[in-house]
Amino acid sequence: MTGPMNPDWATVKNVLVMRLDNIGDVVMTAPVLRALKAVLPGVRLTLMVSPGGSAAVPLLPWADDTLVWRAMWQQLGGGTFDPGQEAELIGTLRERRFDAAVLLTSFSQTPHPAALACLFAGIPLRLGESAECAPGLLTHGPPSPTPEAEQQAERNLRLLEAVGIPVRDRALEVQLSGEARGQAAALMPGPYLLLNPYASCSARTYPPEQAARAARLLAEQTGLKVAVTGVAKDRERSGALLAELGPVGVDLLGQTDLATFAALIAGARLVLTNNTSALHLADAVRTPVLVTYSGTDYESQWRPRHAPSVLLRRPTPCHPCYAFECPFHLECLAFSPEEVAQAGLELLARPSPGPGALGTGAPSV
C-alpha cells in the first residue's frame, strides 16, 4: 500500500525517466509515465532511452521529450570508456535542469552509474533500486531488494510507491495512431494470426521452421492467414520458414516500423512469439498471446499480466540461465509443432475477457 507522498517529490516539475534497454523494456515504462502524469500536475517528463529502445517512444504519449543516449555502462562487455562522452552526458543532463530522476532497471542491473551521472549533473532527487550499498548516489528507493521473480513492470511501479506516488492503473498501454492502424489494415485486410518467429538471442528462439509448422496447423484449423513479422535482416534466414507456411503465410519481414507492428498485433486474433517485445505489445493491446518461453528467465519476470496468454516451457535444471546461447539444444523449448498449435487452439477458444480482466494463462509444461 502506498503511504503519504514524500514532500520532496510532491512538487517536482521536470523529471527524467531513464530506461536504457531494448524496445520491450521501454514499452514497460508506460505505467510509470502514466502514473507520474496523473499525480504530478504540470510535470514535464523526459524519457531517456538507448538507440535501440527509442523506436518505442512514439507509442508512449506521456513522454514530453526524449533523450537518446548509448550509455557505456549498458553496453555488452562494458563498452569503451570515453571521458569526453561521459562529460557530454553530464553536461546535457545539467543543461536540462531536472528536478528528479527515476532510474528504471531490471533486477540484474545496477542503477548506480546512472545515479552518479545524475549526481554530477546536479539532479537533487534520484530514485532507484539496488541491493548494493552506495551511500549518497540514490536519494530514494524501496527499503529492500525485490525478489528476482517480480514482474518487471511491477518492479518499476514499486519505485514510485516507495516515495508515495499512487498508482491507479498498473496495466501496460500503448498509443496507436490512425496512420499505423491504417497501414496494418492495408497489409492484412482479413482475419489473421501473427507469427513473430525470431528473437534477439538464439537461446530464446523456438526453432523457426517448427514455429511456422505450428502456425500453419493453426491456420488450417481456423481459416486464418499468418502474418510473418520481423526485421529486415531476418529475411536472409526465412526461406525455409516461408516455404513451410506456403500460401497461408504473408511475408511482412522488414516491412513495418514499430508502430505498424504494434497495430498488426492489435488486429491479430492470436500472436505466436518468443520472449520478445511482441509479448509486451500484445499485453498492452490485450491480444491473446502464445509464447514459446525459453528457460533463460523466470516467467514471472516478463509474463503478460492482462492479455489472455499461455507460456510454454519445459522444466530444466538450468532454469533460469540468462544465457544468449544454449549449450543444451534448447531442451526448455522441446515442443512439437502439434503441441504448440494445440495450445494456440485452446487459447483462441477461451471466452474473451471483459475490460480490465487479467489474463490467467499458466505456463504449460
VOFIRO-686552 format. One line per 8 residues: their letters; for each residue y, z, x of N, C-alpha, C. Coordinates in pm, whole numbers, plus 50000, padded with zeros to 5 digits. Example, Ala and Ser with C-alpha at 12.3 -4.5 7.8 and 13.67 -1.06 7.14 Angstrom:
! VOFIRO-686552
as = 49431/50780/51319/49550/50780/51230/49670/50780/51320 ~ 49775/50708/51285/49894/50714/51367/50003/50787/51290
! end
This chain:
! VOFIRO-686552
mtgpmnpd = 49881/50000/50085/50000/50000/50000/50124/50000/50089 ~ 50223/49919/50049/50346/49909/50126/50435/50030/50101 ~ 50485/50091/50209/50576/50203/50196/50720/50155/50184 ~ 50816/50247/50194/50957/50208/50187/50992/50110/50299 ~ 51084/50019/50272/51121/49922/50373/51195/49989/50488 ~ 51155/49955/50608/51224/50003/50727/51371/49961/50719 ~ 51464/50053/50734/51605/50018/50717/51654/49913/50816 ~ 51596/49908/50934/51636/49806/51030/51606/49665/50978
watvknvl = 51495/49652/50904/51453/49521/50855/51518/49484/50722 ~ 51571/49580/50651/51627/49554/50519/51752/49467/50524 ~ 51819/49461/50638/51947/49390/50647/51942/49266/50736 ~ 51826/49227/50783/51820/49111/50874/51858/48983/50798 ~ 51925/48894/50868/51972/48770/50806/51924/48644/50878 ~ 51882/48659/51004/51846/48543/51086/51716/48577/51158 ~ 51604/48526/51108/51472/48570/51153/51395/48455/51215 ~ 51336/48482/51329/51244/48390/51396/51101/48428/51359
vmrldnig = 51025/48330/51309/50882/48350/51283/50808/48258/51379 ~ 50725/48316/51466/50661/48240/51571/50510/48229/51546 ~ 50460/48104/51540/50315/48079/51534/50286/47955/51614 ~ 50234/47974/51736/50227/47868/51836/50087/47812/51851 ~ 50019/47788/51738/49883/47736/51745/49875/47601/51673 ~ 49759/47576/51612/49731/47446/51554/49778/47436/51409 ~ 49754/47321/51349/49803/47293/51214/49755/47398/51114 ~ 49626/47429/51116/49575/47527/51020/49639/47663/51034
dvvmtapv = 49667/47704/51156/49732/47833/51180/49872/47834/51122 ~ 49943/47722/51136/50080/47713/51083/50077/47713/50930 ~ 49981/47641/50870/49967/47644/50724/49949/47788/50675 ~ 49880/47868/50753/49852/48005/50710/49972/48099/50725 ~ 50084/48048/50775/50207/48128/50776/50277/48127/50642 ~ 50236/48041/50550/50309/48023/50424/50333/48154/50349 ~ 50233/48243/50333/50261/48366/50258/50366/48455/50326 ~ 50369/48456/50457/50469/48535/50529/50609/48479/50505
lralkavl = 50624/48349/50520/50754/48287/50499/50802/48309/50355 ~ 50712/48290/50261/50748/48307/50120/50788/48451/50090 ~ 50715/48547/50145/50746/48688/50121/50882/48726/50179 ~ 50912/48677/50299/51041/48707/50360/51156/48651/50276 ~ 51139/48529/50226/51242/48469/50143/51260/48545/50012 ~ 51150/48595/49957/51157/48663/49828/51224/48799/49837 ~ 51210/48865/49951/51253/49005/49962/51387/49020/50032 ~ 51422/48927/50120/51544/48939/50200/51645/48835/50154
pgvrltlm = 51734/48869/50062/51829/48772/50007/51914/48708/50116 ~ 51922/48576/50112/52007/48505/50205/51953/48492/50345 ~ 51830/48534/50369/51775/48527/50504/51757/48381/50547 ~ 51781/48355/50675/51756/48224/50733/51633/48235/50822 ~ 51533/48151/50794/51406/48156/50867/51394/48034/50958 ~ 51368/48061/51085/51336/47956/51181/51190/47972/51220 ~ 51113/47867/51201/50971/47870/51234/50951/47803/51369 ~ 50901/47879/51465/50875/47827/51599/50728/47793/51610
vspggsaa = 50699/47666/51643/50562/47616/51643/50537/47533/51769 ~ 50411/47507/51795/50372/47418/51904/50391/47274/51859 ~ 50391/47179/51953/50398/47037/51912/50285/46999/51818 ~ 50165/47048/51844/50053/47017/51757/50067/47075/51618 ~ 50121/47195/51610/50136/47259/51480/50255/47212/51401 ~ 50347/47139/51464/50472/47102/51399/50451/47009/51279 ~ 50339/46939/51276/50314/46847/51164/50306/46921/51031 ~ 50272/47050/51035/50257/47126/50911/50389/47173/50853
vpllpwad = 50496/47169/50930/50623/47228/50886/50676/47165/50757 ~ 50670/47031/50738/50722/46975/50613/50651/47026/50488 ~ 50536/47086/50501/50464/47140/50386/50510/47281/50350 ~ 50599/47339/50431/50639/47479/50415/50788/47487/50384 ~ 50825/47483/50258/50967/47471/50222/51049/47597/50248 ~ 50986/47707/50284/51059/47832/50306/51125/47836/50444 ~ 51084/47749/50535/51145/47746/50669/51275/47667/50663 ~ 51383/47729/50704/51514/47662/50705/51534/47576/50828
dtlvwram = 51464/47609/50936/51480/47535/51061/51349/47546/51138 ~ 51331/47457/51233/51209/47454/51314/51246/47447/51461 ~ 51175/47522/51541/51188/47516/51686/51050/47481/51741 ~ 51039/47365/51803/50911/47318/51858/50910/47345/52007 ~ 50805/47415/52053/50800/47454/52194/50655/47460/52240 ~ 50630/47404/52359/50498/47416/52421/50501/47537/52515 ~ 50461/47651/52462/50468/47775/52539/50358/47780/52644 ~ 50394/47820/52762/50300/47826/52873/50182/47917/52839
wqqlgggt = 50208/48031/52773/50103/48130/52751/50006/48088/52642 ~ 50037/47980/52567/49947/47935/52462/49859/47818/52507 ~ 49879/47766/52625/49803/47651/52670/49669/47695/52727 ~ 49566/47613/52702/49435/47642/52756/49443/47646/52909 ~ 49383/47750/52966/49389/47766/53110/49519/47828/53158 ~ 49609/47862/53064/49732/47929/53101/49850/47839/53126 ~ 49825/47707/53137/49937/47616/53162/49993/47633/53302 ~ 50103/47568/53327/50170/47573/53457/50298/47654/53443
fdpgqeae = 50312/47754/53527/50432/47838/53520/50551/47761/53576 ~ 50651/47745/53493/50773/47676/53531/50889/47768/53497 ~ 50944/47840/53596/51053/47934/53566/51169/47870/53493 ~ 51199/47744/53524/51308/47677/53457/51282/47658/53308 ~ 51159/47624/53274/51124/47605/53134/51130/47738/53058 ~ 51082/47843/53122/51085/47973/53055/51229/48022/53040 ~ 51312/47996/53139/51454/48032/53127/51521/47953/53016 ~ 51482/47826/53001/51537/47744/52894/51499/47801/52757
ligtlrer = 51375/47844/52743/51331/47904/52617/51413/48028/52585 ~ 51427/48115/52683/51504/48239/52660/51648/48206/52623 ~ 51706/48106/52691/51842/48066/52659/51853/48010/52518 ~ 51754/47932/52477/51755/47875/52342/51747/47986/52238 ~ 51660/48083/52260/51648/48194/52166/51777/48277/52163 ~ 51838/48298/52278/51961/48377/52283/52074/48307/52207 ~ 52084/48175/52223/52190/48100/52156/52181/48110/52004 ~ 52061/48125/51952/52043/48125/51807/52068/48264/51745
rfdaavll = 52086/48364/51828/52128/48497/51782/52041/48551/51668 ~ 51911/48554/51691/51820/48606/51590/51834/48757/51578 ~ 51826/48805/51453/51824/48950/51429/51685/49009/51453 ~ 51581/48927/51432/51445/48979/51436/51348/48866/51463 ~ 51232/48902/51517/51125/48805/51542/50995/48860/51485 ~ 50924/48775/51410/50791/48808/51359/50693/48724/51438 ~ 50608/48789/51518/50522/48721/51614/50380/48720/51558 ~ 50337/48605/51507/50207/48593/51442/50103/48545/51543
tsfsqtph = 49994/48618/51551/49885/48585/51644/49753/48609/51575 ~ 49647/48550/51629/49512/48585/51585/49468/48709/51661 ~ 49354/48765/51620/49310/48892/51679/49285/48880/51829 ~ 49253/48759/51878/49218/48743/52019/49339/48714/52107 ~ 49457/48706/52048/49577/48671/52124/49668/48792/52141 ~ 49744/48790/52246/49843/48895/52269/49981/48846/52226 ~ 50060/48930/52162/50197/48892/52129/50296/48922/52241 ~ 50251/48982/52351/50345/49036/52448/50423/48931/52528
paalaclf = 50366/48815/52568/50453/48716/52633/50567/48671/52541 ~ 50536/48649/52414/50641/48609/52320/50741/48723/52301 ~ 50691/48845/52292/50780/48959/52275/50871/48976/52396 ~ 50819/48951/52515/50901/48963/52636/51012/48859/52636 ~ 50978/48735/52596/51081/48631/52589/51189/48671/52488 ~ 51146/48727/52375/51242/48769/52273/51329/48886/52322 ~ 51268/48977/52397/51344/49088/52454/51451/49037/52549 ~ 51414/48946/52640/51510/48889/52733/51620/48812/52660
agiplrlg = 51585/48757/52541/51682/48680/52464/51772/48769/52379 ~ 51748/48899/52383/51833/48992/52310/51800/49006/52163 ~ 51678/48970/52121/51639/48986/51981/51600/49132/51962 ~ 51671/49208/51881/51652/49353/51879/51526/49401/51809 ~ 51477/49327/51710/51358/49368/51635/51246/49269/51663 ~ 51129/49323/51704/51017/49238/51744/50890/49295/51682 ~ 50841/49225/51583/50726/49270/51505/50602/49194/51545 ~ 50497/49266/51584/50372/49202/51622/50260/49303/51623
esaecapg = 50139/49254/51650/50023/49344/51652/49941/49320/51777 ~ 49901/49429/51841/49822/49419/51963/49747/49547/51988 ~ 49629/49534/52049/49555/49651/52092/49599/49698/52230 ~ 49681/49619/52297/49726/49652/52432/49845/49748/52427 ~ 49861/49820/52531/49975/49911/52542/50082/49846/52629 ~ 50194/49816/52568/50307/49759/52642/50435/49816/52582 ~ 50468/49940/52615/50582/50008/52551/50711/49928/52563 ~ 50781/49918/52451/50913/49856/52452/50914/49708/52419
llthgpps = 50800/49638/52433/50801/49495/52404/50803/49469/52254 ~ 50719/49539/52180/50720/49532/52035/50795/49654/51983 ~ 50888/49632/51892/50959/49745/51833/50890/49795/51707 ~ 50812/49710/51642/50743/49748/51519/50608/49679/51513 ~ 50516/49741/51442/50385/49682/51422/50294/49778/51351 ~ 50177/49732/51307/50080/49821/51244/50041/49932/51338 ~ 50001/50046/51285/49973/50161/51370/49846/50149/51453 ~ 49758/50058/51418/49633/50046/51493/49585/49902/51486
ptpeaeqq = 49499/49861/51580/49446/49725/51577/49365/49702/51450 ~ 49364/49578/51404/49288/49543/51285/49146/49504/51324 ~ 49053/49512/51230/48918/49465/51258/48918/49317/51292 ~ 48827/49277/51380/48820/49136/51418/48786/49048/51299 ~ 48719/49102/51199/48674/49021/51086/48780/49004/50979 ~ 48902/49052/50998/49005/49040/50896/49051/48895/50882 ~ 49068/48852/50759/49115/48717/50734/49255/48700/50794 ~ 49279/48585/50856/49399/48570/50937/49528/48573/50855
aernlrll = 49525/48518/50735/49645/48527/50651/49674/48672/50614 ~ 49569/48750/50591/49587/48892/50560/49642/48967/50681 ~ 49595/48932/50799/49648/48993/50922/49798/48968/50933 ~ 49839/48844/50904/49982/48811/50908/50061/48897/50810 ~ 50010/48907/50688/50084/48979/50584/50091/49128/50613 ~ 49990/49182/50676/49991/49325/50705/50102/49362/50804 ~ 50143/49264/50885/50258/49287/50972/50382/49317/50889 ~ 50408/49235/50788/50524/49260/50702/50514/49395/50634
eavgipvr = 50396/49427/50585/50378/49553/50515/50397/49672/50607 ~ 50376/49651/50737/50396/49761/50833/50541/49804/50841 ~ 50634/49715/50805/50776/49753/50804/50828/49764/50661 ~ 50737/49774/50565/50776/49799/50427/50820/49677/50348 ~ 50795/49558/50400/50830/49437/50324/50718/49410/50225 ~ 50743/49414/50096/50636/49397/49998/50589/49252/49991 ~ 50462/49235/49961/50403/49102/49947/50352/49089/49804 ~ 50417/49006/49726/50380/48992/49584/50278/48883/49563
dralevql = 50266/48789/49654/50172/48678/49641/50109/48654/49777 ~ 49979/48670/49787/49910/48662/49915/49845/48525/49938 ~ 49856/48436/49843/49784/48308/49849/49852/48209/49942 ~ 49772/48118/49997/49827/48004/50069/49893/47909/49970 ~ 49994/47837/50016/50064/47741/49932/50127/47637/50023 ~ 50124/47512/49981/50197/47406/50050/50273/47324/49945 ~ 50382/47263/49989/50462/47178/49901/50428/47033/49929 ~ 50388/46959/49825/50353/46818/49838/50462/46734/49772
sgeargqa = 50518/46643/49847/50625/46559/49794/50568/46454/49700 ~ 50655/46401/49615/50614/46291/49528/50572/46169/49609 ~ 50638/46147/49721/50602/46034/49806/50460/46049/49860 ~ 50426/46170/49908/50291/46192/49961/50186/46177/49852 ~ 50215/46230/49733/50120/46215/49622/50102/46068/49585 ~ 50213/45993/49586/50204/45852/49554/50123/45774/49656 ~ 50143/45805/49784/50066/45737/49889/49918/45770/49877 ~ 49886/45895/49846/49746/45933/49830/49683/45861/49712
aalmpgpy = 49756/45852/49602/49704/45784/49483/49683/45635/49509 ~ 49769/45576/49591/49753/45434/49623/49629/45412/49711 ~ 49602/45506/49799/49485/45494/49886/49355/45518/49811 ~ 49357/45613/49717/49236/45649/49642/49273/45656/49493 ~ 49278/45541/49424/49323/45540/49285/49223/45597/49186 ~ 49096/45606/49223/48995/45659/49132/48943/45793/49179 ~ 48851/45854/49104/48797/45985/49144/48716/45975/49273 ~ 48725/46079/49355/48662/46073/49486/48635/46213/49539
lllnpyas = 48545/46218/49637/48533/46337/49720/48585/46299/49858 ~ 48626/46398/49933/48687/46374/50064/48597/46429/50173 ~ 48563/46344/50268/48483/46383/50384/48573/46386/50506 ~ 48587/46504/50565/48665/46521/50688/48566/46562/50797 ~ 48502/46465/50865/48380/46495/50942/48401/46548/51082 ~ 48521/46539/51136/48540/46575/51276/48621/46704/51289 ~ 48599/46774/51401/48672/46896/51432/48725/46885/51575 ~ 48817/46975/51609/48882/46967/51740/48789/47002/51855
csartypp = 48681/47074/51827/48584/47104/51933/48444/47077/51880 ~ 48355/47037/51970/48221/46996/51928/48140/47111/51871 ~ 48168/47235/51914/48091/47349/51864/48116/47376/51716 ~ 48220/47318/51660/48249/47335/51518/48211/47214/51433 ~ 48149/47114/51494/48131/46986/51427/47987/46966/51383 ~ 47963/46970/51253/47833/46930/51197/47812/46783/51231 ~ 47691/46741/51271/47671/46602/51313/47729/46503/51212 ~ 47825/46421/51253/47898/46338/51157/47811/46244/51075
eqaaraar = 47707/46186/51136/47621/46097/51060/47545/46173/50951 ~ 47508/46298/50980/47443/46379/50877/47543/46415/50766 ~ 47667/46445/50804/47769/46471/50704/47790/46349/50615 ~ 47787/46229/50676/47803/46107/50598/47687/46088/50501 ~ 47564/46119/50546/47450/46106/50456/47463/46205/50340 ~ 47506/46327/50369/47525/46426/50263/47629/46375/50163 ~ 47739/46319/50214/47843/46267/50125/47792/46150/50043 ~ 47709/46064/50105/47653/45951/50029/47561/45999/49918
llaeqtgl = 47479/46101/49947/47393/46157/49843/47475/46214/49729 ~ 47583/46283/49761/47673/46336/49659/47735/46222/49577 ~ 47776/46116/49646/47836/46003/49576/47737/45937/49482 ~ 47613/45925/49524/47511/45863/49440/47483/45947/49316 ~ 47492/46079/49329/47466/46168/49216/47584/46178/49120 ~ 47705/46158/49171/47824/46183/49090/47903/46058/49053 ~ 47875/45947/49121/47952/45827/49097/48088/45826/49164 ~ 48111/45921/49253/48240/45930/49322/48242/45842/49447
kvavtgva = 48358/45792/49481/48380/45731/49611/48398/45842/49716 ~ 48391/45806/49843/48406/45901/49953/48523/45857/50041 ~ 48631/45934/50039/48744/45909/50129/48713/45974/50263 ~ 48710/45896/50369/48679/45946/50503/48809/45962/50580 ~ 48841/46083/50621/48968/46111/50687/48947/46158/50829 ~ 49051/46143/50908/49050/46186/51048/49168/46122/51118 ~ 49183/46155/51246/49293/46099/51324/49250/45966/51383 ~ 49347/45892/51436/49321/45756/51483/49212/45751/51589
kdrersga = 49209/45851/51679/49110/45847/51787/48967/45865/51735 ~ 48951/45916/51613/48817/45931/51557/48753/45797/51524 ~ 48835/45693/51510/48781/45562/51473/48682/45512/51577 ~ 48704/45546/51703/48616/45498/51810/48473/45546/51794 ~ 48453/45660/51726/48319/45716/51714/48266/45713/51570 ~ 48329/45636/51485/48297/45643/51342/48207/45533/51292 ~ 48163/45442/51379/48086/45327/51333/47960/45365/51258 ~ 47879/45453/51318/47753/45491/51254/47779/45569/51125
llaelgpv = 47882/45650/51126/47916/45728/51006/47953/45636/50891 ~ 48040/45539/50916/48082/45449/50810/47967/45361/50764 ~ 47878/45323/50856/47761/45245/50817/47670/45325/50726 ~ 47655/45454/50753/47572/45540/50670/47628/45549/50528 ~ 47758/45555/50515/47820/45564/50383/47809/45433/50307 ~ 47819/45321/50378/47810/45193/50311/47923/45172/50212 ~ 47895/45108/50099/48002/45070/50005/48069/45187/49934 ~ 48011/45306/49937/48076/45420/49871/48188/45479/49956
gvdllgqt = 48192/45444/50084/48292/45500/50175/48421/45421/50176 ~ 48533/45492/50187/48665/45431/50203/48723/45482/50334 ~ 48740/45394/50429/48782/45431/50564/48932/45456/50568 ~ 48970/45583/50580/49111/45620/50592/49141/45683/50727 ~ 49054/45665/50824/49072/45725/50955/49202/45675/51019 ~ 49289/45770/51055/49413/45735/51122/49517/45671/51033 ~ 49497/45672/50901/49589/45602/50811/49682/45696/50734 ~ 49676/45824/50763/49759/45918/50687/49833/46013/50781
dlatfaal = 49954/46051/50740/50018/46164/50805/49967/46292/50738 ~ 50011/46407/50785/49955/46531/50733/49990/46551/50586 ~ 50110/46511/50545/50149/46529/50405/50059/46447/50313 ~ 50031/46323/50350/49942/46239/50268/49800/46292/50271 ~ 49758/46340/50387/49625/46402/50399/49614/46521/50304 ~ 49716/46606/50300/49714/46721/50209/49712/46675/50064 ~ 49785/46569/50033/49785/46517/49896/49648/46458/49861 ~ 49583/46394/49955/49446/46345/49931/49352/46461/49901
iagarlvl = 49367/46570/49975/49285/46688/49950/49313/46743/49811 ~ 49440/46744/49772/49476/46796/49640/49417/46711/49528 ~ 49401/46581/49552/49348/46492/49449/49198/46479/49446 ~ 49129/46537/49544/48984/46521/49554/48912/46614/49456 ~ 48794/46571/49414/48709/46658/49333/48641/46763/49421 ~ 48618/46729/49547/48549/46818/49641/48587/46775/49782 ~ 48605/46872/49870/48628/46845/50012/48507/46894/50091 ~ 48455/46807/50176/48346/46841/50268/48404/46837/50409
tnntsalh = 48402/46952/50478/48471/46961/50607/48403/47063/50696 ~ 48439/47061/50822/48405/47168/50915/48515/47274/50907 ~ 48510/47370/50999/48615/47472/51006/48736/47412/51075 ~ 48821/47347/50997/48940/47279/51048/49056/47305/50951 ~ 49167/47239/50976/49284/47255/50889/49255/47211/50747 ~ 49162/47119/50726/49128/47075/50590/49081/47191/50504 ~ 49012/47287/50565/48969/47408/50493/49089/47481/50436 ~ 49191/47502/50516/49308/47580/50474/49394/47502/50375
ladavrtp = 49404/47371/50394/49479/47291/50298/49409/47290/50162 ~ 49276/47282/50161/49203/47288/50035/49226/47421/49966 ~ 49229/47528/50044/49255/47660/49985/49396/47665/49927 ~ 49491/47603/49995/49630/47606/49950/49651/47529/49820 ~ 49573/47422/49799/49590/47340/49678/49479/47364/49576 ~ 49390/47459/49605/49284/47505/49514/49179/47397/49485 ~ 49152/47310/49582/49045/47212/49567/48914/47271/49614 ~ 48805/47258/49537/48676/47309/49584/48642/47254/49722
vlvtysgt = 48593/47342/49810/48570/47301/49948/48434/47353/49995 ~ 48356/47260/50049/48226/47290/50108/48241/47280/50259 ~ 48217/47391/50329/48244/47398/50473/48113/47415/50549 ~ 48083/47321/50637/47977/47341/50734/48040/47423/50847 ~ 48014/47553/50839/48091/47651/50915/48006/47701/51031 ~ 48041/47660/51150/47959/47695/51266/47972/47843/51300 ~ 47891/47887/51395/47891/48028/51434/47996/48065/51534 ~ 48097/47980/51555/48200/48011/51654/48285/48130/51611
dyesqwrp = 48306/48147/51480/48395/48252/51429/48329/48325/51313 ~ 48379/48445/51285/48340/48513/51163/48390/48433/51042 ~ 48306/48422/50939/48351/48357/50816/48474/48428/50759 ~ 48472/48560/50767/48578/48639/50705/48715/48616/50770 ~ 48718/48562/50892/48846/48539/50958/48921/48419/50900 ~ 48847/48319/50854/48911/48192/50817/48872/48141/50680 ~ 48783/48207/50609/48731/48152/50485/48840/48137/50379 ~ 48825/48044/50286/48920/48033/50175/48919/48160/50091
rhapsvll = 49035/48194/50037/49046/48312/49952/49070/48277/49806 ~ 49115/48156/49776/49150/48122/49639/49079/47997/49587 ~ 49053/47899/49669/48982/47780/49623/48833/47812/49606 ~ 48767/47753/49506/48621/47764/49498/48560/47712/49628 ~ 48467/47783/49685/48419/47746/49818/48276/47789/49840 ~ 48210/47715/49929/48081/47753/49985/48088/47729/50135 ~ 48048/47828/50214/48040/47815/50358/47893/47816/50399 ~ 47851/47714/50472/47713/47702/50516/47703/47736/50664
rrptpchp = 47619/47832/50698/47593/47867/50837/47458/47933/50849 ~ 47380/47892/50949/47254/47960/50980/47283/48082/51067 ~ 47221/48196/51039/47239/48312/51127/47182/48284/51266 ~ 47257/48319/51369/47212/48305/51507/47256/48428/51586 ~ 47180/48466/51689/47217/48586/51765/47344/48571/51846 ~ 47391/48448/51868/47511/48426/51949/47639/48428/51865 ~ 47629/48451/51737/47745/48451/51647/47821/48583/51656 ~ 47955/48581/51668/48041/48465/51690/48057/48437/51838
cyafecpf = 48057/48311/51876/48060/48277/52019/48199/48236/52067 ~ 48286/48185/51977/48420/48138/52012/48416/48029/52119 ~ 48306/47955/52122/48288/47851/52224/48343/47717/52177 ~ 48382/47633/52272/48424/47497/52241/48306/47402/52242 ~ 48205/47432/52323/48084/47351/52328/47964/47442/52310 ~ 47864/47395/52236/47746/47476/52207/47632/47440/52302 ~ 47575/47539/52374/47461/47510/52461/47326/47517/52389 ~ 47328/47546/52259/47205/47570/52185/47183/47469/52072
hleclafs = 47234/47348/52090/47207/47238/51996/47250/47270/51853 ~ 47357/47344/51839/47416/47372/51707/47314/47428/51609 ~ 47239/47528/51654/47141/47589/51564/47207/47652/51441 ~ 47331/47693/51455/47402/47752/51341/47434/47650/51233 ~ 47426/47521/51266/47452/47414/51169/47327/47332/51142 ~ 47213/47394/51152/47085/47323/51134/47053/47306/50986 ~ 47134/47230/50916/47113/47200/50776/47080/47052/50761 ~ 46989/47021/50672/46963/46882/50640/47074/46829/50551
peevaqag = 47101/46699/50554/47199/46643/50461/47166/46674/50315 ~ 47038/46681/50284/46998/46712/50147/47042/46853/50107 ~ 47033/46948/50200/47079/47085/50171/47230/47088/50149 ~ 47302/47014/50232/47447/47011/50218/47485/46948/50084 ~ 47420/46836/50050/47450/46769/49925/47420/46859/49805 ~ 47310/46931/49810/47276/47020/49700/47381/47131/49684 ~ 47428/47185/49795/47534/47286/49789/47660/47227/49727 ~ 47690/47100/49759/47806/47035/49701/47792/47015/49551
lellarps = 47672/46976/49506/47649/46958/49363/47666/47090/49288 ~ 47615/47198/49347/47627/47328/49282/47773/47373/49276 ~ 47849/47342/49379/47990/47378/49379/48066/47298/49273 ~ 48036/47169/49262/48100/47086/49161/48067/47131/49019 ~ 47951/47191/49003/47908/47233/48870/47968/47365/48826 ~ 48035/47436/48915/48095/47563/48878/48207/47544/48777 ~ 48225/47639/48687/48342/47633/48599/48470/47638/48681 ~ 48568/47563/48636/48696/47561/48706/48764/47696/48691
pgpgalgt = 48808/47760/48801/48875/47890/48790/49012/47876/48727 ~ 49054/47979/48658/49187/47980/48600/49292/48004/48705 ~ 49420/47992/48669/49528/48016/48767/49517/48153/48830 ~ 49522/48155/48962/49518/48282/49033/49379/48337/49055 ~ 49274/48268/49003/49139/48318/49022/49098/48302/49167 ~ 49019/48394/49214/48974/48390/49353/48844/48313/49363 ~ 48831/48230/49468/48703/48170/49498/48606/48277/49543 ~ 48482/48271/49493/48385/48375/49523/48262/48320/49593
gapsv = 48271/48200/49647/48153/48141/49709/48113/48218/49833 ~ 47993/48270/49835/47942/48343/49950/47881/48246/50048 ~ 47876/48277/50177/47812/48189/50274/47666/48170/50238 ~ 47620/48046/50243/47479/48017/50220/47409/48009/50355 ~ 47286/48057/50360/47212/48058/50488/47074/48003/50465
! end
